[in-house]
Amino acid sequence: MPAAWLRSAKYFTGMTGVLDVLGNIWNVTAAVLTLLLSVIASGHAVLYKRDSRAAIGWVGLIWLVPVVGAVLYALLGINRIRRQAAGQRAQHPILSSGAFAPVALPAAGGLPAPLEHLQSLAELVDRVTGQPLTAGNEVTPLENGEQIYPSMLKAIDSASRTIALSTYIFDNDRAGAQFADALVRAVRRGVQVRVLIDTVGARYSRPSIVGHLRERGVTVALFGRTVLPWRMPYMNLRNHRKILVVDGTVGFTGGANIREGTYVDHATRHAVRDLHFRLEGPVVAELTHAFVQDWVFTTHEQLDGSAWFPHLVSVGRVAARGIVDGPDEDFDKARFVFMGALACAKQRVRIVTPYFLPDAGLIGALDVASLRGVDVEIVLPETNNLVVVKWAATAQLWQVLYRGCRVYYTPPPFDHSKLMLVDNSWALFGSTNWDPRSLRLNFEFGVECYDTALAARLHAIVDRKLQHARRITAEEVNSRPLLNRLRDGVARLASPYL
């Protein structure tokens, strides 16, 4: 063999040895990094997952599917919602400084005799929200666009100083045009107008109403705007609140968006029943405060002074309190109020909601209330605008039906109303649904009220809904075809993300 060949063979043999050594080092390094990644990811799951079953599931996935399991946990298993929202709020310390606190509100004190059994509930909500229960409010329920929109538009046309409007959906349609025209008229009168629309909600119609409003001089901001696709704007941190405050004295809140379908009697398509409320009295300052927080958070513009927070006097007999809920410092407030109300109920509970996906704790609270002898009625729409949510909800119904809760389906059109009544004296309304998205991921606003007359009016509304409703039984749920039950069961697995 020529000498040159021998030298080449020795060279390549040496290189092969070096490559083998490098390969072994890489394999050991990859194994150590994989082990370290699995330990960190599983440790995080053990420390921070509240549900032990979820923690076990994630730890199993992390170790059974190395690297991939840890990556999936980092993407899907870590609750960034609360952390991200808190981080964003921390960038605007003025929100927690008290600079925007409303004027001092008169406390309701002890509840009158007919409401005494709800005193513990009032104290619970006081501790949960940190807001006082205010006396002297007037609350008027409004049904569907036929009542809701004329009342709101009349208030806008009467404005002389300020208008604060926050909504999830503001469609560019006939209803949206009515509101746009009213807001433009207010601007031309010299009224300070601020409109806040959720980024996702602004996309429900094309072209968006936003450009149309801005071109006509209305100050508009989009909540949660982002150009980063990995921020998943559809999934997280949506502003689902519906708030209108005129001159700081008249407020509206509830479940109604601004879109033509809310005109049930003459909707051109996709009619939606809804429930909204007109408020006067000290509680209106809490609506303004919620709006101002969101406005500063979005635009950095501070709104204060008597134009936005005038002195409010007693105008009625309802004791009321605003409940701000969201994936930040207000996390879990609505859920605690739900559970507290169920625990305090003595005769009956009525829940009207379009989306019913309660977690295990709420299901347990509903069942315990029923087992205590409380008459629990849950009113849901027969047809749902989110079919997967309907499937998932159906798969869970047996958990409340078996314990004596009564479930009713109301006929079309789709009912978007959100209402909870306890006994004959307490009501909770607003934008919050009984699903994980409302209770964990969205910014929501509600109002609790203590008053027998108002409760009677709201019970009458529920009674009318039930006149044409159909009661659902456990037998009916269990007798669904096997494929339907499998479909619904699979949908239920995704309920934390629906």
N, C-alpha and C positions, 0 to 999 in steps of 0.2 A: 504494500500500500504506500503510495507516495507520501512524503513527509508533509506536504501541504494538506493532504486529506486528513492525516492524523491530527494536525493542528486544528483544523476545522471541527473535527469530531469532538476534540477536547473542549473547544470553545462552546459548541452547542450543548454539550453535556453540562458544562458549568452554568450556562444560561438556564437550562431546564431545572437545575437544582435551585437557582435563585428564584425562578418562577414558582417552584414548589413551596419554597419557604414563604414567599409573598402570599401565595394562595392560602397557606395554612394560617398566616397572620390575619388575612382578610376574613377567613371562615371563623376564626376565634373572635375577631372584633365584631363581626355581624352577629354571632351568637350572643356575645355579651350585651351588645346594643339591643338586640331583640328581647333578651331577658330583662334588661333595665327598663325598656319601654313597657313591657307587660307588667312589671312590678309597679311602675309609676301609675299606669292607667288603671290597674285593678285596685291599687291603693286609693286613688281618687274616687273610684266607684264605691268602695267600702265606706269612705269618709263622708261622701256628699250625696249619695243617692238615698232619699228618704224612705223609699219603698224597698224593704229587704228582698222581695222577689225580683225587683228590677236590678238590684245590686248583684244578686246571684247570677241572673241571666247575663249581665254584662261581663262579670268576671269569667264566667264559663266561655263566653265568646272570645274574650281577649286571650285566654290561654289555649283554647282549642284551635283558633285560627290566628296564629302569631302574626304580628304587624298589621294585618288586615283588620283584625278585631279591635286593636288599639286605635287604628285610624278611624274606623266606624264609630267607636265610642267618642273620639275627639270631635267628630263631625255631628253626631246625632245624640249622644248620650249626656253631654255636658249642658246644663241649663245656663246658657249665656244670656237668657232673656233678662233676668233680674240683674245680673252683673253688668250687662251692657247698658241697660236703662239707668242704673245707679251711676255708672261711670259718666254717661252723658249728662245727667243732672248735676254731677259734681263739677262739670265744666262751667255751670251757671250757678254759683253759690248764692246768688241773689234770691233764688227760688226758696231756699230754706232759711233765709236770714230774717224773715218776718217783715221785710219791707213792704210786702204786698198783702199783709193780713187785712181782712176787711174790718170795718168799724165794729166797735164792741156791740155784741148782740145780746139782747135780753134773754136770760136763761129761763127755761120753762119751769124749773124746779120740780117738785113732786107732781106726779100725774094726778088728775082728779079721780074721784072715787070709781067711776065706771072703767077706768084704765089702770087701776092700782096693780092688777096682777101682771101688768107689763112693765112695771117699774124696774125689775131686774134686767129686762131686755134693753130699756133705755140706758141703764148704767153700763151694760156690756158694750153697746154701740158707742157710748161716750168714751170708754177706754180704748176701743178698737180704732176709732177715727180721730180721737183727740179734738173733736169739734163739739160745741155745745148744742143741746136741743133748744131750738128757738120757738117761742110762743108768738101768736098773733099773725099767723099766715093764712092766706086764702089759696086754695088749690082747686082748680077746675079741670076735670078730665075732658079730653077731646078725642073723638073717635074718627079715624080715617081722614083722608085728605079733605073731604067735604066740610069737616069741622076744624081740622088742624090748620090747614093753610090759610083760610080767611082770617082766623084769629091772629096768626103770626104776621100775616101781611098788614093787617090793620095796625098792629103794634109798631111795625117798621115804619109805616106811613105817619105814625104819630110821634116818631122820635124827634127830639129837638137838640140832643147833645151827643149821645153815643149809641152805637150798635155793636154788639159782640156776637158773632155767629160762628159756631163750630159745628161741623157735620162730617159724617163719614162719607156719604155719597151726596153729590150735588150734580145732578144730571143736566145735560144741555138739552132739555126738552120743554114741553109746554109749562110744566110746573117750575122748572128751573128758570125759564124766561120770566115768569111772574115775579119770582124772588129777585132776579137780576135787575129787572126794571124798578122794583121797589127800592133796592139798595142804591141804584144810580140816582133815583129821585132824592134819597136821603143825602147822598154826597153833595148834590147840587144845592140842597138847603143849608149846607155847612155842617152837617152831622159828621162826627168822627166815626168812620165805619171800618171795622176790622173783621175779615172773613178768614177762617182757618178750615181747610179741607184736607182730609187725609190723602196722601199721595196715591194710594191704591184706589180709594173711592172716587178720586177725580178722573180715573180712567174708565169708569163704568159706561161712559158715553163718549162718542167721537163725533166731532171734535170736542175737546174738553171745554167746560164752561169757564175755566180759569182765564184763558186768554181774552175771552169776551168781556169778562168783568174788568180785567186790568185795562183793556183798551178804553173802557168807559169811565175810568177814574176810581174804581173800587180797589182798596188795598187788600190784597189776597196773599196768603202764604200757604205752602203745602207742608203738612206735617210728615216727618219721616222720609223726606226726599233723599235719594241716594242714587248714584250712577254705578255703584259697585254691585255686580250681579251676585257675588257670593254673600252679600248682606241679606239676600232673600227678602226683599221688601214685602212680598205678598204674605210671608209667613209670620213675621215677627213685628212686635211693637207698633201695632196699628192703633190710631186714635179713633176709637169707636164711639166717642161721646157725641151727643146731640144737645147743644146748648145754644139758646138765643136769649140775650139780655138787652133790653131797650132802656136807655137812660138810667141804667142801674137799678130800676124799680120794678120792672115787669120781666119775668123770665119764663122760658119754655124749656122743657126737657122731656125725655121719654125715649121711645124707640124709633120714631119716624125719621127717615132720611128725606131728602128733597128730590123726588122723582115722580113722574106722572102716574105710575102704577098705584100710588097711594090714594088717588082719586078712584075709589072702588066702583062707584056707580057708573062712571063713564071712562074707565081706563081703556086705552086702546090695546094694551097688551100687558100681561103679567100683573094683574091686579093683586094688591097686597093690603090686607087689613092691618091696621096699626093703632096704637094708643099713645097719646101724647098728653102733656099737662101744662096748663098755664098757672104760674105762681106769682103771688104778690106777698110782700112782707119781708121780714128780716132774712129768711132763708135765701132770698134772691142774691144776697151778697156772696153766698157760698158758690152759686153758679158762676158769678163774675170772677171770683177768686180762682176757680178751676180753669176758666178760660184764660185768665191773665197768666197763670203758670204755664199753660201750653203755648201761649203766644210769645212769652219771653224765651222759653225753651227753643222755639222755632226761629224767631226773628231777632232776638236780643233787644227788642224795643220794650221798654217798660211803660205800663199803663197804670196810672195811679191818680189820686186826687178825687175831688168830689164829683167830677163829671162821670167817673167810672164807679166810685164808691160813695154815693150820697147817703145821707142819714135816712135810715128806714124805720118806719113806725108800724105799729100793730094795725092790721087791716082785717083780720079774721080770727078764727078760733082754733085753727089747726096747729098743733105742735109738730115741727118738721126739722129735719136735719139732712144736709147733703153728705153723700158718701162717695169719696174719691177713691177709685181703685185702679191699680196698675202694676206692672212688673218692676216696680222700683221700691221706694220707701212705703208705698201704699199697697204692697203685695199682700194678698189673701184677705183684705178687709171685707170684700163682698161675701166671700165664702164664710167667714166667721159670722157675719150678720145672718146669712141664711141658716147656719147651724144654731145660732142663738135663738132665732125666731122659732125654729122647729122645737127647740127644747122648752120654750116658754108657752107654747100653744096649749090651750086647755080644751077647746071645743072643736075647732076645725082649722084646716090650712088649705088654701087654694093657690095653685101655682099655674100660671099661664106663661108658656115659653115656646118659641119656635124650635129651639134646639135643646134636646134633653139628653145630655151625656154626663150625668153627675159622677164624681169619683166615689170610691168605696166609703169614704167618710160621710159624704152627703147621703148616699144610699142608706147607710146605717142610721143616720139621723132621721130620715123619712120613715124607715121601718120602725124605729123605736117610737116615734110619735104615733104611728098607727097602732102599734101594740099597746100603747098607753090608753087607747080609746079615742084618740083624736081622729076626726074625720078628715082624711087627707085626699084631696082631689088634684089630679095633674091633668091639665088641658093642653093638648098638642094638636098641631095641624094634621089633617089626614094626608094632604099632599105637601111635599116640602120642596123648596127651591134648591136644596142641596141633597140630592138623592142618596149619596153615600152616608151623610149624617143620619138620614132617616133609617137606612139599613142598620147602622151601628146602634142607634137608639132602640130600635125594635129588638135587637139582640140582648139588650139590657133590661127590658121591661119586666121580665119574669122576677127580677130581684126585688122589685117593689110590689108587684101584683101578688106574690105569694104571702106577703106580710099584711095584706089588707088595704093597701093604697088603691084608690080607684083612678083609672086612666081613661080619658075620653079623647076621641079624635073629632075635631071640628071639620066640617066640609069645606071645599074650596069656596072662595079664593084663599090662598096661603095667608095664614095669620101670623104676623110678625110681632104681635103684642108681647110685652114683658111685664108681668105683674105677680106680686105675692101678697096674699091676704092672710092674716092670722086673727082668729076669732072674729069679733065684730067691731074691732077698734084699731087695727094696725094695718098699714099698707106700705109696700115697697115697690117703687117703679123706677124706670130709668133705661139704660142701654145694655145692661148686663144680661147675658143668656146663661142657662144652666149647662155650660159646656166648658171644657178645658181652655179653649181659646179666649173666651171672655174672662175666665177666672184666673188665668195664668199669663196670657200673652198680650192682651189688649189693655189700653187705657180706657176706663169706663167711668160713668157717673150715674149715681142713683140718688133717690130721695126717700127717706122713711117718714111716715106720717102717723100721728096718733090722733084719731078723731072718729067717733062713732058715725057721725053723719056722712063723712067722706067714705068711710068703709062701707056703709050701706049703699051708696051710689055705685061703688066699684063692685060690690057683690051683685048688684042688679045687672051690671055689664056682663059679669061672668055667667049669671043665670041666663041671659039672652044667648050667649054663646052655646050654653049647654042645651038649649031648647032643640037645636038641630044637630047636636053632637051624637056620636056613637060610642058606647062604652066598650072598652077592650078588656077581654078576660084572659086569664092565664091559659085556658083551654085553647082559645083562638091563637095565641102566640105560639103555643106548643104544636099546634096542628098544621103549621105552615109546611109546605113541601120541603123535603130534605135539602134540595139544592138551594132553596131560598134561605133556609136556616144556616147552611154552610156559607153562603154569600154574606149574610148579615154578621155571622160570627167572625169572618175574616175582616169585614169592615170595622167591627168592634175593636180588633187588635190595633187599629190605627186611631182609635178615639182620642189619645192624647195629642194628636196632631191635627184633628179636624176642626 
